[in-house]
């Protein structure tokens, strides 16, 4: 297990370091040992970056937006999210399949 993710049954919990206002939406890879770095085009204004982040994560992990929840960090670059029953694990995220 890496520091940026953990499995709780069929739910994947991710610790993210967000880079809002970027040129592209992308999973950039590990940020230190405890976070996964994500760039998002939306600015950090009025929750726009959070909204786009959740939609982007849903797309990357092949789930519906309702399966992705923000657990913490609504007003911070450091966030925790939960993904229920991920349909895909993007290689950039370096996440191992649950045993």
C-alpha positions in Angstrom: 0.0 0.0 0.0 1.1 3.5 -0.8 0.5 6.6 1.4 -1.9 8.2 -1.1 -4.5 5.5 -1.2 -6.2 2.8 0.8 -9.0 0.3 0.2 -12.0 0.0 2.5 -13.9 -2.9 1.2 -14.9 -1.8 -2.4 -14.3 1.9 -1.7 -11.0 3.5 -2.7 -9.9 6.4 -0.5 -7.4 8.8 -2.1 -5.3 11.6 -0.7 -4.8 14.3 -3.3 -2.7 17.4 -3.8 -4.6 19.6 -6.2 -3.1 22.0 -8.7 -6.0 24.3 -9.8 -5.9 26.7 -12.7 -3.6 24.3 -14.7 -3.5 24.0 -18.5 -4.8 20.4 -18.5 -6.8 18.1 -16.3 -4.3 15.3 -15.5 -3.2 12.8 -12.9 0.5 13.8 -12.5 1.6 11.0 -10.2 2.8 10.8 -6.6 3.5 14.0 -4.7 5.9 13.0 -1.9 4.9 9.7 -0.2 1.4 10.7 1.0 -0.5 12.3 -1.9 -1.3 11.9 -5.5 -0.9 15.1 -7.6 -3.8 16.1 -9.8 -4.0 19.2 -12.1 -7.4 20.8 -12.8 -8.1 23.5 -15.3 -10.8 25.2 -13.1 -9.7 28.0 -10.8 -10.1 27.6 -7.0 -13.1 29.9 -6.9 -16.6 29.2 -5.7 -16.0 25.4 -5.6 -15.3 25.2 -9.3 -12.1 23.3 -8.9 -13.7 20.8 -6.5 -16.7 20.2 -8.9 -14.3 19.6 -11.9 -12.1 17.4 -9.8 -14.9 15.1 -8.8 -16.1 14.8 -12.5 -12.5 14.3 -13.7 -11.9 11.5 -11.1 -15.2 9.8 -12.0 -14.1 9.8 -15.7 -10.6 8.5 -14.9 -11.9 5.7 -12.6 -14.8 4.8 -14.9 -17.6 5.5 -12.4 -20.6 7.8 -12.3 -20.1 11.2 -10.5 -22.4 10.0 -7.7 -19.8 7.3 -6.9 -17.2 10.0 -6.0 -17.3 11.9 -2.7 -15.2 14.7 -1.3 -14.3 13.6 2.3 -12.1 16.5 3.3 -10.2 19.5 2.1 -13.0 21.5 0.5 -11.0 24.7 1.0 -7.5 23.3 0.6 -5.2 21.9 -2.0 -4.9 18.8 0.0 -8.1 16.7 -0.3 -9.4 13.2 0.6 -11.9 11.6 -1.8 -13.7 8.3 -1.9 -14.5 6.3 -5.0 -17.1 3.6 -4.7 -16.4 0.4 -6.8 -13.9 1.9 -9.2 -14.3 0.4 -12.7 -10.7 1.2 -13.8 -7.4 2.1 -12.0 -5.5 4.6 -14.2 -1.8 3.6 -14.5 -0.7 7.2 -13.6 -2.2 6.8 -10.2 0.0 3.8 -9.4 -2.8 2.0 -7.4 -2.7 -1.7 -6.7 -5.8 -3.8 -7.1 -7.4 -4.7 -3.8 -6.4 -8.2 -2.5 
